[in-house]
Amino acid sequence: MLSGRAQITDCAATGAAPGSNACERQTEGAVDDALYGGVLNNDNSGRMSYVQIRYSGYVLSSNSELQSLTLQAVGSATQIDHIMSYNSSDDAVEVFGGHAHVKHFIAVGAEDDNLDTDVGTKANFQYGIVVQRPNIGDAMIEADTDNALDGNNPRQNTRVANFVFFQNSQNSSSDKASILLRGGTDYGLYNSVLVSPTNPCINISRTQTASGTQSVAADEFGAPIFRSVLMQCASTKYIDSGITVGAVASIFGTGSNGNDDAYTPTFTSLFINGANETKVAAFDVSTLNAQLFNGIELTRAGFFDKTSYIGAVKDASDTWYQGWTCNSTAADFGTGNTGLCTSLPTA
């Protein structure tokens, strides 16, 4: 768990303005005061690199849960890279507000969601492999800007690039799809692949989430953005809550911007790009770097790499996932790692 002093919403103090220095939250599950939040969006909570988090997470009560990787109001100067979550009993990662920037993330076997982002975060992720165990787990992505308080600022605006998601279970009755975007969240998914043959792929809830009207005053960046995204879905690909299925499908826009919702996977070794992944032109995510909106830097300068490929692993020579991960029946990351996830690390 890393905590910082960047902006959040859902303030603990009655009357505190969201995004202000007075807006703080208590860490879920903490008995003593463990507050986070403030106005330092470039705050530095240190560095976390080459870390495995195994068998973590616990549901204490409704809306009080211990996650695997937990980032609370972490600022953009914090360095987070090469993190593996294995068999979390809750989410693989949850980001509570702040401006977290994460590179090279692996999640295997989470029992709840995998990328869970909320309370006004401006989070950025690049390069990720997400694999569920059979018949265990919920959404690949769950994003909610501020629970029921859609109008609070800052509004969530998360950007995810070069991820592969493998959903091997049915969604819960609440999320209903592999990707759930709700609560007015802004979101961008780029150069990524979702393999979810037994689930709907996208559920967008509430008209504010689907709104294509950009508004600085409301910190509203517009409708969710999909660029060079491939999806394999169940026969029902899209579902809605408060809008229409047609509107959800239109936001994804299969057949345009490199998006395809009728894709057939051709990965080798589970996640290495094959012919159908390689033929898709990548979106240049480096154009998102240092972008400002409403006076706030959405992505720190130099964070996103320009890639010539979609997905997380270009080909067999691309081995960023080796040497620091562990292997399991759900996902094998090759030789030269730390051994089985069920054993103590050997290197």
N, C-alpha and C positions, 0 to 999 in steps of 0.2 A: 504494500500500500504506500502510495506517495501522495502527500497533501501539499497544497500551496495556497497562494493568495490572489489567484486570478478571479475574474468575474464569474458569478453563478446567479441562478434564480432560486425560487423556492426557499426564501429566507426563513430562518428559524425565528428571528425576532419579529414580533408583531409590529407592523408599520414600517419596517425596513424596506428601502427601495431596492428592487432587484438590480443587480449589477453594481451596487454601491459598496462602499467600504464597510457599511453596517450590515451588509447581507452576508451572513455566514450560515453554515449548516453543521449539524452534529454528525459525526461519523456513525453510520449504521452499526449497531451492535456494541458500541462503546459505552461503558458504564460511567467513566469520568469524562470531563470535557475534552473533546478532540475535534476542534472546530477548523473549518477551512472556508476559504472565500475572501474576496477583497477586490481590489481594482488594479493589481499588478499583472497585466496579461502577459508580460515577458518575464514573469517570475521564474526563478531557477530552483527547482527542488532536488537538484543533483543529477546523478547518472545511474541508470539501471541497464546493464548490458550483459548478454550471454547468461541468462537466468532461466532455469526450469522451475515452474511452480506446479507441484504434483499434489493431487488429492486434497485440494483446498476447497473452500466454500462451504457455507452452511446456511440454511434458512432458519432464522431465529423465530420469526413471526411474520405476519403479513406486512410487506413493505419494509422489513428489517432483515437484511440478508448479508452474509459475508461472501464476497466474490473471490475470484482468483486474482488476476491483476486488477487492482483498484486504483484509479487515478482521480483525485479530488482537487479541483481548482488548480491543477498543475499548469504552470506557465510555459510559454513557448521556448524558453531557454533550457528547459529540462531535456536531457538526452535519454531517450528510451529506445533500445534496439535489441534485436535478437532475444526475444522473449518467447518461451514456450509454456503454455498452460496445458496440463494433462489431467483429465478426469476430475475437473472441478464439479463439486456438488451443486454449484449454482452457475453463474455466468463465467465465461472464459475471461472476459474483460468488461468492466463497466467504468464509464467515464462520467463523472459528476461535474459538469461545468468545466471552466478553464479552457486552456489552449494546448492540449496535449498533442505531441507529434511523435508518432511511433513508426519505426521501420523494422521489417523482418519479424513478423509475428506469426506464431504457429499455435493453433488451438486444436486439441484432440479430445473428444469424449466429454465435452461439457454437458451437464444434465439440464441446463436451462438455455439461455441465449448465448450467443458467441460474441458478437459486437453489440454491446448495449450502451447507448449514449443518451444522456439526458441533462436536465437542468441548465440549458443554455450553452452547452459546450460548443466551441469552435475547434473540433478535433480533426486531425489529419493522420491517415494511415497509408503506408505504401509497402507492398510485398507481404502477402500473407497466405497461409495455407490453413484452411479450417475443415476439419473432418469430424463428423459425429460417429459415435458408436451406433450399431444397429438398434433401432427401437428406443433410443434414449436421446433426449434433448428437445429443444424447442426451436426458436427462430435462429437463422444465421445472422440477421441484423434486426435489432429492435431500437428504434429511435423515437424519442419523445422530448420535445423541447421543454415543456414545463407542466407535465401532467394535465390538469384541467384548465390551467391558466395560460391559454394560447397567446394572450396579448402581452405577456411579460417579456421584457428585454433584459439581457441579450437573448435573441432567438437562436436555437441550435442551428449550426451550419457545419455539418461533418462531411469530409471528403475522403473517399476510400479509393485507392488505385492499386491495380495489379494484385488482386486477390483471387483465390479459387475457393469455392465453397462446395462441400459435398454433404448433402443432407441425406441421412440414412434412416430417418425416423419420421413419424407423423407429427405435425405441429399440434400444440395445445389448442383448446377451444377458444383461448383468448387471442393468440397471435394469428392463427389460421393460415399463415403463409410463411414462406422462408424469409421474406423481407417484409417487415412491418414498419411503416412510417406513419406517425400520428402526432397529435398535439401541436400542429402548426410547424413541425420541424422543416428546416431546409436541409437538403442532402444531395451529395453528388457521388455517383458510383462510376468509375472509369476503368477501362482496360481489364475487366474482370469477368469471371465465369462462375455461373451458378448451376450446379447439377442437383436437381431436386425432382426426380421423375414421379414421385408419389404425392407431391404437394403442389398447391398453387404457389406461384413464385412471388407475387407482389400483392400486398394489402396496403392501400392508402386510406387512412381514416381522417375525416373532417375536411371541410371545404378549405380551411386555412392552410392545411398541409398541401393541398393541390393547387393553391392559388398561384397563378402565373403573373400576378401584378406585383412588380417590384416596388417596395416602399421603404425609403430610408427611415422615415418616422417610426414605422413599425418593425424596423430591422428585418424586413421581409425580402429575401433575396430572389424569391420566385419559386416556381414548382420544382420538385425533385428533378435532378439532371442525370441522365444515363448516356454514356458515350463509350462505344466499342465494348458493349456488354453482351455476352452470350448466355442464354438460359435454356435449360431443359426442364420442363415443368410437367405436371399432371395435365389431363385434358382440360381442366379448368385452370387457366393460367393466372387470372387476375380476379381479385375480389375487392369489395369496397365496403366502407362504413361511412355513410353520410354523403357520398358522392355517387358516381356511377361506375360500373365496370368499364364502360367505354372510355370514360375520362382517365381511368388508371392505365388502360391499354395505350391511350394516346400519349400519356406522359412518357411511358417507356419508348414508344415509337419504333416498333420492330420494322426493319427494312430501311431505316434512316439512321444517320449518325453512327453507323457500324453496329447497330443493335440487331439481335436475332433471337426470337423466342421459340424457334423451331429447330434448335441446334442439336446435333448429335455429338457427344464427346468422343474424342480420339486420343485422350491422354495415354501416355505410357508411364509405367511405375506410379500409377495413381494420379500424379499431378504435373508431370512433364509434358509440355505442349506437343501435340501431334499435328496432323495435317489440317484439321478443321480449326484448330486454335491459331496455328501459324499463319493461315491465309488472311486473317483479319488485320486490317490496318489499325495501328495504335493511335489513340488521341494523345497529343502532346501535353501532358499534365504539368510540365515545367512552366507553362503559361499561367498557371494558377499561383505561382510563387509571388509573395509580397503583394498580393491583391488586397486592396482596401475596400471596405464597404461600411458605411455609417461610421467612418472614422476609425474602424477597427481592422487590424491586419488579420485576414482570415487564415492565411498560410504564411509561415515565416519564409524569408528569402532563402532560396537555395534548397528548400526541403525536398520537393518532388524532383525525381530524376526523369528526364526524357527517355523513353524506351522505344525500341523498334518492335515491340511485341506486346500482346495482351497476356493475361494470366500471371502467375507468380514465378514460374520457372521456364525460361526460354527454350532450353534444350538440355541434353545430357551434360554439357560442359558448364552449365550454370549450377553451381553447387553451394549456394549461400546457406542452405538448410543443413549441411553436413558438418560434423565435428563438434556440435554442441547440443544436439537434440537426443531424445531417447526413442526407442522403437516399441511398437505394440502391435497387436493383431489388427487394430484399426488403421494404423499408418506406419509404414516402414520407411525410414529416412536414410537407409543404406548403412554402409560400414563406416568405421572410424568415428562413431558417435560414442555416447556414454553408456551404451548397453541397453538392456530392456528397461522400460519405464517402471516395471514392477520390482526392480532391483536397485541397490545403491549404485551410483555412478562409478564407472571403472576408469574414467579418465577425466 
